[in-house]
Amino acid sequence: MRLAAVVAATVVTGLLAGTFFGFAVGVMPGLARMGDRVVVGVMQRINEAILNPWFLVVFVSNPVLAAVAVGVCVGSPWTVVGWLVAALVCSVVSLAVTVRGSVPLNDALAAAGPVERLAEAEVARVRRRFEAGWVRFNVVRAVASTLALGCLVVGAVLL
């Protein structure tokens, strides 16, 4: 039961870390080379598409499964529990940054309306208010999720 809980937490954490990493090193640097209208339009579509059951299950279960792993491993050596608690903290940081940072920026991007209906100056303003902050928040999420993944792997090895 303990190993299954840690493995489940590790899998969802790896999926989430990979998603954030992919955006940090590929998607956002690629979009940074594009015009304002493309960036705003693409990110509006990505933000709509990402709200699907697959992503939401992984996103929500990440801190939940990390907490379950901590709970079922209470009584294990303190080193195991310590690594799992560290993973839980990192998972909660990633969740908090998403909810308090990324989601409000995504909501503001959606509230701007369809990019096709915006004047060039408005599209440029929307991009300026979105891109730099979103990229910073995403890097924090990528680092926190990757640290959580590493902590879970160490916890599993020590289990």
N, CA, C and O of each residue as an XYZ file, in Angstrom:
636
protein
N       0.823     -1.199      0.000
C       0.000      0.000      0.000
C       0.866      1.261      0.000
O       0.572      2.220     -0.714
N       1.935      1.258      0.804
C       2.810      2.424      0.866
C       3.470      2.683     -0.480
O       3.454      3.808     -0.981
N       4.046      1.646     -1.060
C       4.725      1.819     -2.341
C       3.743      2.245     -3.427
O       4.069      3.095     -4.256
N       2.549      1.665     -3.431
C       1.549      2.032     -4.440
C       1.178      3.507     -4.319
O       1.019      4.185     -5.335
N       1.039      4.011     -3.109
C       0.698      5.417     -2.903
C       1.821      6.325     -3.384
O       1.567      7.347     -4.022
N       3.053      5.959     -3.084
C       4.188      6.784     -3.502
C       4.349      6.732     -5.026
O       4.641      7.750     -5.653
N       4.163      5.566     -5.613
C       4.266      5.447     -7.074
C       3.168      6.267     -7.756
O       3.439      6.967     -8.731
N       1.948      6.189     -7.260
C       0.846      6.970     -7.852
C       1.148      8.463     -7.773
O       0.968      9.190     -8.750
N       1.605      8.916     -6.616
C       1.957     10.335     -6.462
C       3.096     10.711     -7.406
O       3.099     11.799     -7.982
N       4.051      9.816     -7.559
C       5.194     10.073     -8.432
C       4.760     10.191     -9.890
O       5.235     11.072    -10.606
N       3.876      9.325    -10.329
C       3.416      9.351    -11.727
C       2.691     10.662    -12.037
O       3.009     11.319    -13.028
N       1.724     11.051    -11.206
C       0.987     12.284    -11.514
C       1.884     13.510    -11.382
O       1.725     14.480    -12.124
N       2.814     13.472    -10.453
C       3.742     14.594    -10.302
C       4.649     14.694    -11.525
O       4.942     15.793    -11.995
N       5.090     13.554    -12.038
C       5.913     13.556    -13.243
C       5.158     14.091    -14.451
O       5.708     14.842    -15.255
N       3.904     13.702    -14.571
C       3.093     14.223    -15.681
C       2.934     15.735    -15.587
O       3.054     16.441    -16.588
N       2.669     16.220    -14.405
C       2.487     17.656    -14.217
C       3.798     18.410    -14.426
O       3.821     19.440    -15.099
N       4.885     17.904    -13.853
C       6.187     18.550    -14.032
C       6.558     18.590    -15.511
O       7.091     19.589    -15.993
N       6.280     17.521    -16.219
C       6.569     17.491    -17.652
C       5.753     18.495    -18.432
O       6.260     19.109    -19.371
N       4.510     18.672    -18.065
C       3.658     19.664    -18.730
C       4.219     21.062    -18.530
O       4.368     21.817    -19.491
N       4.528     21.409    -17.293
C       5.053     22.741    -17.007
C       6.434     22.935    -17.643
O       6.740     24.017    -18.146
N       7.259     21.898    -17.621
C       8.583     21.959    -18.230
C       8.466     22.187    -19.740
O       9.193     23.002    -20.307
N       7.559     21.472    -20.378
C       7.363     21.635    -21.816
C       6.987     23.057    -22.193
O       7.470     23.595    -23.190
N       6.123     23.661    -21.390
C       5.768     25.059    -21.633
C       6.980     25.965    -21.407
O       7.208     26.901    -22.173
N       7.757     25.686    -20.352
C       8.890     26.552    -20.009
C       9.992     26.521    -21.065
O      10.597     27.553    -21.358
N      10.253     25.368    -21.628
C      11.409     25.260    -22.536
C      11.042     25.191    -24.009
O      11.923     25.299    -24.862
N       9.770     25.016    -24.329
C       9.386     24.886    -25.725
C       8.275     25.805    -26.165
O       8.450     26.624    -27.067
N       7.135     25.668    -25.528
C       5.954     26.405    -25.978
C       6.142     27.915    -25.831
O       5.981     28.653    -26.803
N       6.475     28.372    -24.648
C       6.555     29.818    -24.430
C       7.750     30.453    -25.150
O       7.593     31.542    -25.701
N       8.934     29.831    -25.173
C      10.012     30.411    -25.988
C       9.645     30.463    -27.477
O      10.019     31.406    -28.174
N       8.925     29.466    -27.959
C       8.490     29.495    -29.349
C       7.500     30.613    -29.600
O       7.603     31.335    -30.591
N       6.543     30.755    -28.703
C       5.562     31.833    -28.854
C       6.191     33.214    -28.706
O       5.721     34.175    -29.313
N       7.244     33.321    -27.910
C       7.904     34.618    -27.708
C       8.424     35.180    -29.027
O       8.634     36.387    -29.151
N       8.627     34.323    -29.992
C       9.139     34.749    -31.303
C       8.030     35.142    -32.270
O       8.291     35.509    -33.416
N       6.802     35.061    -31.801
C       5.649     35.319    -32.671
C       5.046     36.693    -32.368
O       5.362     37.322    -31.358
N       4.182     37.130    -33.258
C       3.506     38.403    -33.087
C       2.460     38.359    -31.985
O       2.054     37.287    -31.535
N       2.038     39.530    -31.562
C       1.082     39.669    -30.461
C      -0.208     38.896    -30.705
O      -0.689     38.186    -29.822
N      -0.753     39.033    -31.878
C      -2.033     38.396    -32.197
C      -1.918     36.870    -32.114
O      -2.838     36.205    -31.637
N      -0.810     36.322    -32.571
C      -0.600     34.867    -32.513
C      -0.486     34.413    -31.066
O      -1.118     33.432    -30.672
N       0.309     35.112    -30.275
C       0.518     34.716    -28.871
C      -0.800     34.741    -28.109
O      -1.142     33.777    -27.423
N      -1.530     35.824    -28.226
C      -2.792     35.944    -27.495
C      -3.776     34.872    -27.967
O      -4.400     34.204    -27.142
N      -3.918     34.705    -29.260
C      -4.851     33.712    -29.787
C      -4.489     32.290    -29.408
O      -5.352     31.511    -29.003
N      -3.219     31.949    -29.540
C      -2.782     30.584    -29.206
C      -2.970     30.314    -27.720
O      -3.478     29.257    -27.345
N      -2.569     31.248    -26.876
C      -2.719     31.010    -25.434
C      -4.193     30.960    -25.015
O      -4.548     30.219    -24.098
N      -5.041     31.732    -25.669
C      -6.475     31.608    -25.380
C      -6.957     30.194    -25.714
O      -7.694     29.587    -24.936
N      -6.548     29.681    -26.852
C      -6.977     28.327    -27.258
C      -6.373     27.252    -26.349
O      -7.057     26.298    -25.978
N      -5.094     27.405    -25.990
C      -4.462     26.435    -25.086
C      -5.178     26.438    -23.740
O      -5.453     25.376    -23.181
N      -5.482     27.624    -23.215
C      -6.153     27.713    -21.916
C      -7.536     27.079    -21.945
O      -7.998     26.548    -20.935
N      -8.192     27.131    -23.084
C      -9.484     26.448    -23.220
C      -9.281     24.937    -23.311
O      -9.996     24.167    -22.669
N      -8.309     24.523    -24.105
C      -8.091     23.092    -24.349
C      -7.578     22.354    -23.114
O      -7.900     21.183    -22.909
N      -6.779     23.041    -22.290
C      -6.168     22.363    -21.138
C      -7.203     22.007    -20.066
O      -6.962     21.139    -19.226
N      -8.347     22.679    -20.102
C      -9.395     22.383    -19.121
C     -10.187     21.162    -19.575
O     -11.349     21.252    -19.973
N      -9.515     20.024    -19.500
C     -10.131     18.762    -19.888
C      -9.968     17.777    -18.738
O      -9.139     17.991    -17.854
N     -10.747     16.703    -18.740
C     -10.695     15.761    -17.607
C      -9.308     15.183    -17.345
O      -8.939     15.003    -16.185
N      -8.535     14.890    -18.375
C      -7.205     14.297    -18.178
C      -6.305     15.227    -17.388
O      -5.695     14.821    -16.399
N      -6.222     16.479    -17.825
C      -5.371     17.426    -17.119
C      -5.902     17.698    -15.719
O      -5.131     17.735    -14.760
N      -7.210     17.888    -15.594
C      -7.774     18.224    -14.290
C      -7.571     17.114    -13.270
O      -7.316     17.391    -12.098
N      -7.682     15.861    -13.701
C      -7.439     14.737    -12.778
C      -5.994     14.764    -12.293
O      -5.737     14.624    -11.098
N      -5.059     14.944    -13.208
C      -3.644     14.989    -12.825
C      -3.374     16.194    -11.933
O      -2.709     16.065    -10.905
N      -3.880     17.358    -12.311
C      -3.637     18.583    -11.562
C      -4.179     18.494    -10.135
O      -3.476     18.824     -9.179
N      -5.419     18.052     -9.994
C      -6.047     17.992     -8.672
C      -5.482     16.850     -7.828
O      -5.310     16.991     -6.618
N      -5.196     15.723     -8.473
C      -4.714     14.574     -7.699
C      -3.266     14.728     -7.261
O      -2.817     14.003     -6.374
N      -2.527     15.653     -7.858
C      -1.114     15.816     -7.499
C      -0.902     16.051     -6.005
O      -0.238     15.235     -5.365
N      -1.433     17.122     -5.419
C      -1.218     17.288     -3.976
C      -1.999     16.274     -3.144
O      -1.573     15.909     -2.048
N      -3.127     15.826     -3.653
C      -3.928     14.837     -2.910
C      -3.144     13.540     -2.762
O      -3.044     12.998     -1.661
N      -2.587     13.038     -3.860
C      -1.828     11.785     -3.789
C      -0.532     11.952     -3.008
O      -0.080     11.012     -2.355
N       0.074     13.143     -3.067
C       1.256     13.383     -2.237
C       0.882     13.327     -0.762
O       1.630     12.782      0.050
N      -0.268     13.887     -0.414
C      -0.738     13.837      0.979
C      -1.070     12.407      1.390
O      -0.775     12.000      2.513
N      -1.677     11.649      0.493
C      -1.977     10.236      0.780
C      -0.676      9.477      1.017
O      -0.585      8.669      1.942
N       0.327      9.734      0.185
C       1.619      9.058      0.354
C       2.211      9.373      1.724
O       2.729      8.481      2.396
N       2.136     10.626      2.138
C       2.629     10.989      3.473
C       1.829     10.240      4.535
O       2.396      9.660      5.462
N       0.514     10.259      4.390
C      -0.350      9.634      5.390
C      -0.112      8.145      5.554
O      -0.035      7.655      6.681
N       0.005      7.419      4.461
C       0.186      5.968      4.571
C       1.600      5.599      4.982
O       1.849      4.471      5.409
N       2.532      6.540      4.857
C       3.921      6.244      5.216
C       4.296      6.716      6.619
O       5.433      6.542      7.059
N       3.332      7.314      7.315
C       3.598      7.677      8.709
C       3.953      6.388      9.448
O       3.256      5.379      9.333
N       5.031      6.438     10.197
C       5.523      5.241     10.869
C       6.722      4.649     10.145
O       7.442      3.823     10.706
N       6.940      5.066      8.907
C       8.153      4.684      8.184
C       9.312      5.486      8.760
O       9.092      6.409      9.544
N      10.529      5.153      8.388
C      11.661      5.956      8.874
C      11.457      7.440      8.566
O      10.864      7.799      7.548
N      11.953      8.291      9.456
C      11.737      9.728      9.309
C      12.290     10.249      7.994
O      11.768     11.222      7.451
N      13.331      9.625      7.474
C      13.888     10.092      6.204
C      12.883      9.925      5.075
O      12.758     10.799      4.217
N      12.169      8.812      5.072
C      11.147      8.572      4.041
C      10.050      9.620      4.167
O       9.699     10.281      3.189
N       9.521      9.767      5.349
C       8.420     10.706      5.573
C       8.883     12.139      5.278
O       8.128     12.929      4.711
N      10.093     12.467      5.653
C      10.621     13.802      5.394
C      10.664     14.133      3.904
O      10.277     15.229      3.499
N      11.130     13.196      3.094
C      11.158     13.406      1.647
C       9.746     13.524      1.082
O       9.500     14.322      0.178
N       8.830     12.735      1.610
C       7.455     12.792      1.123
C       6.770     14.098      1.537
O       5.992     14.664      0.769
N       7.056     14.566      2.732
C       6.513     15.855      3.170
C       7.077     16.978      2.293
O       6.354     17.900      1.916
N       8.358     16.895      1.975
C       8.962     17.902      1.086
C       8.269     17.886     -0.277
O       8.017     18.939     -0.863
N       7.963     16.693     -0.775
C       7.245     16.580     -2.049
C       5.859     17.203     -1.939
O       5.418     17.901     -2.851
N       5.182     16.958     -0.844
C       3.857     17.539     -0.632
C       3.933     19.063     -0.609
O       3.111     19.734     -1.233
N       4.898     19.603      0.094
C       5.055     21.058      0.157
C       5.290     21.620     -1.246
O       4.681     22.621     -1.623
N       6.163     20.985     -2.010
C       6.433     21.458     -3.379
C       5.183     21.360     -4.253
O       4.931     22.240     -5.076
N       4.405     20.298     -4.078
C       3.161     20.151     -4.842
C       2.161     21.239     -4.487
O       1.471     21.765     -5.360
N       2.082     21.572     -3.219
C       1.175     22.630     -2.781
C       1.650     23.985     -3.315
O       0.829     24.821     -3.693
N       2.951     24.204     -3.349
C       3.485     25.446     -3.920
C       3.072     25.554     -5.386
O       2.616     26.608     -5.830
N       3.232     24.473     -6.130
C       2.847     24.472     -7.545
C       1.363     24.767     -7.709
O       0.977     25.560     -8.567
N       0.540     24.141     -6.902
C      -0.903     24.384     -6.945
C      -1.221     25.839     -6.603
O      -2.017     26.480     -7.289
N      -0.604     26.357     -5.549
C      -0.874     27.729     -5.112
C      -0.453     28.744     -6.176
O      -1.167     29.714     -6.428
N       0.691     28.523     -6.789
C       1.157     29.438     -7.832
C       0.193     29.403     -9.019
O      -0.082     30.433     -9.634
N      -0.311     28.226     -9.332
C      -1.270     28.107    -10.431
C      -2.554     28.866    -10.101
O      -3.032     29.667    -10.904
N      -3.102     28.613     -8.930
C      -4.387     29.209     -8.550
C      -4.270     30.716     -8.348
O      -5.145     31.466     -8.781
N      -3.209     31.163     -7.702
C      -3.088     32.591     -7.366
C      -2.381     33.411     -8.447
O      -2.525     34.633     -8.490
N      -1.623     32.750     -9.314
C      -0.869     33.480    -10.323
C      -1.324     33.207    -11.738
O      -1.775     34.119    -12.431
N      -1.212     31.971    -12.177
C      -1.485     31.621    -13.572
C      -2.960     31.739    -13.941
O      -3.292     32.303    -14.983
N      -3.840     31.218    -13.105
C      -5.268     31.232    -13.423
C      -5.812     32.656    -13.575
O      -6.545     32.910    -14.531
N      -5.489     33.598    -12.678
C      -5.975     34.967    -12.904
C      -5.481     35.566    -14.229
O      -6.218     36.297    -14.890
N      -4.259     35.263    -14.607
C      -3.757     35.752    -15.892
C      -4.503     35.080    -17.043
O      -4.831     35.731    -18.035
N      -4.772     33.783    -16.912
C      -5.557     33.081    -17.939
C      -6.965     33.679    -18.046
O      -7.486     33.875    -19.143
N      -7.561     33.961    -16.898
C      -8.904     34.546    -16.893
C      -8.917     35.927    -17.556
O      -9.836     36.250    -18.309
N      -7.898     36.732    -17.272
C      -7.808     38.057    -17.889
C      -7.616     37.931    -19.400
O      -8.158     38.725    -20.169
N      -6.850     36.944    -19.812
C      -6.644     36.716    -21.241
C      -7.968     36.344    -21.911
O      -8.276     36.838    -22.995
N      -8.739     35.484    -21.275
C     -10.047     35.096    -21.825
C     -11.004     36.285    -21.844
O     -11.770     36.456    -22.792
N     -10.958     37.105    -20.797
C     -11.866     38.247    -20.696
C     -11.599     39.300    -21.770
O     -12.468     40.122    -22.063
N     -10.421     39.278    -22.350
C     -10.110     40.235    -23.418
C     -10.983     40.002    -24.643
O     -11.152     40.900    -25.468
N     -11.533     38.805    -24.763
C     -12.392     38.490    -25.894
C     -11.622     37.865    -27.031
O     -10.397     37.757    -26.980
N     -12.331     37.458    -28.045
C     -11.681     36.811    -29.196
C     -10.637     37.728    -29.831
O     -10.910     38.894    -30.114
N      -9.473     37.202    -30.043
C      -8.366     37.988    -30.580
C      -8.721     38.586    -31.941
O      -8.212     39.645    -32.310
N      -9.584     37.912    -32.677
C      -9.978     38.396    -34.002
C     -10.727     39.724    -33.928
O     -10.758     40.476    -34.903
N     -11.319     40.008    -32.795
C     -12.128     41.231    -32.642
C     -11.360     42.380    -31.994
O     -11.915     43.464    -31.813
N     -10.105     42.162    -31.647
C      -9.334     43.185    -30.941
C      -8.474     43.992    -31.904
O      -7.936     43.452    -32.871
N      -8.350     45.285    -31.634
C      -7.451     46.146    -32.395
C      -6.010     45.780    -32.048
O      -5.743     45.225    -30.982
N      -5.101     46.087    -32.939
C      -3.678     45.753    -32.724
C      -3.152     46.286    -31.401
O      -2.469     45.566    -30.672
N      -3.456     47.529    -31.083
C      -2.967     48.129    -29.837
C      -3.504     47.378    -28.622
O      -2.789     47.201    -27.636
N      -4.746     46.941    -28.689
C      -5.343     46.191    -27.578
C      -4.701     44.818    -27.450
O      -4.448     44.357    -26.336
N      -4.436     44.159    -28.568
C      -3.774     42.849    -28.545
C      -2.392     42.979    -27.910
O      -1.996     42.140    -27.101
N      -1.658     44.031    -28.277
C      -0.326     44.253    -27.698
C      -0.418     44.480    -26.194
O       0.408     43.973    -25.435
N      -1.420     45.240    -25.766
C      -1.604     45.503    -24.325
C      -1.937     44.213    -23.584
O      -1.393     43.952    -22.511
N      -2.824     43.415    -24.151
C      -3.208     42.136    -23.529
C      -1.981     41.238    -23.387
O      -1.776     40.622    -22.341
N      -1.176     41.165    -24.426
C       0.028     40.329    -24.366
C       0.967     40.820    -23.275
O       1.459     40.018    -22.482
N       1.226     42.120    -23.220
C       2.135     42.673    -22.203
C       1.663     42.347    -20.792
O       2.478     42.065    -19.914
N       0.367     42.385    -20.574
C      -0.174     42.104    -19.231
C      -0.163     40.620    -18.892
O      -0.284     40.247    -17.725
N      -0.020     39.789    -19.885
C      -0.112     38.340    -19.685
C       1.246     37.638    -19.684
O       1.592     36.950    -18.724
N       1.993     37.810    -20.736
C       3.094     36.904    -21.065
C       4.202     36.825    -20.016
O       4.505     35.730    -19.541
N       4.804     37.930    -19.647
C       5.961     37.888    -18.741
C       5.596     37.273    -17.391
O       6.332     36.433    -16.873
N       4.470     37.685    -16.823
C       4.043     37.120    -15.539
C       3.724     35.649    -15.641
O       4.100     34.868    -14.767
N       3.029     35.259    -16.704
C       2.656     33.852    -16.872
C       3.894     32.983    -17.012
O       3.961     31.891    -16.446
N       4.871     33.466    -17.763
C       6.115     32.708    -17.942
C       6.817     32.539    -16.599
O       7.276     31.443    -16.279
N       6.905     33.605    -15.811
C       7.552     33.501    -14.485
C       6.814     32.508    -13.595
O       7.437     31.654    -12.964
N       5.495     32.619    -13.543
C       4.730     31.681    -12.710
C       4.928     30.248    -13.193
O       5.058     29.334    -12.379
N       4.952     30.046    -14.496
C       5.120     28.700    -15.016
C       6.489     28.119    -14.663
O       6.593     26.930    -14.362
N       7.534     28.936    -14.696
C       8.857     28.447    -14.306
C       8.849     28.024    -12.841
O       9.435     27.000    -12.489
N       8.195     28.798    -11.992
C       8.093     28.419    -10.574
C       7.354     27.088    -10.452
O       7.769     26.219     -9.685
N       6.261     26.921    -11.205
C       5.515     25.654    -11.166
C       6.372     24.499    -11.662
O       6.342     23.408    -11.093
N       7.128     24.736    -12.714
C       7.980     23.683    -13.263
C       9.044     23.268    -12.251
O       9.284     22.078    -12.049
N       9.673     24.239    -11.623
C      10.710     23.936    -10.626
C      10.097     23.233     -9.419
O      10.627     22.222     -8.957
N       8.985     23.758     -8.903
C       8.348     23.146     -7.728
C       7.901     21.717     -8.025
O       8.098     20.823     -7.202
N       7.311     21.497     -9.180
C       6.847     20.150     -9.539
C       8.011     19.196     -9.754
O       7.934     18.023     -9.389
N       9.076     19.691    -10.337
C      10.255     18.846    -10.550
C      10.907     18.495     -9.225
O      11.333     17.358     -9.023
N      10.989     19.460     -8.323
C      11.502     19.164     -6.982
C      10.614     18.140     -6.277
O      11.114     17.226     -5.623
N       9.296     18.295     -6.411
C       8.374     17.323     -5.812
C       8.623     15.936     -6.379
O       8.636     14.951     -5.641
N       8.819     15.858     -7.678
C       9.094     14.572     -8.319
C      10.375     13.951     -7.770
O      10.403     12.767     -7.434
N      11.421     14.745     -7.682
C      12.673     14.231     -7.133
C      12.513     13.743     -5.703
O      13.040     12.691     -5.342
N      11.794     14.497     -4.891
C      11.570     14.100     -3.493
C      10.790     12.795     -3.409
O      11.092     11.938     -2.578
N       9.796     12.646     -4.262
C       9.022     11.392     -4.279
C       9.883     10.208     -4.695
O       9.755      9.119     -4.135
N      10.745     10.410     -5.655
C      11.626      9.326     -6.098
C      12.568      8.924     -4.955
O      12.760      7.736     -4.697
N      13.147      9.903     -4.281
C      14.017      9.583     -3.140
C      13.221      8.854     -2.062
O      13.692      7.865     -1.499
N      12.010      9.345     -1.774
C      11.169      8.676     -0.785
C      10.867      7.240     -1.164
O      10.874      6.356     -0.308
N      10.599      6.999     -2.444
C      10.311      5.643     -2.916
C      11.533      4.748     -2.771
O      11.420      3.591     -2.366
N      12.700      5.288     -3.103
C      13.927      4.498     -3.015
C      14.223      4.145     -1.559
O      14.664      3.032     -1.271
N      13.987      5.069     -0.650
C      14.256      4.824      0.762
C      13.192      3.966      1.444
O      13.421      3.433      2.530
N      12.043      3.836      0.814
C      10.927      3.101      1.416
C      11.259      1.686      1.654
O      10.426      0.931      2.156
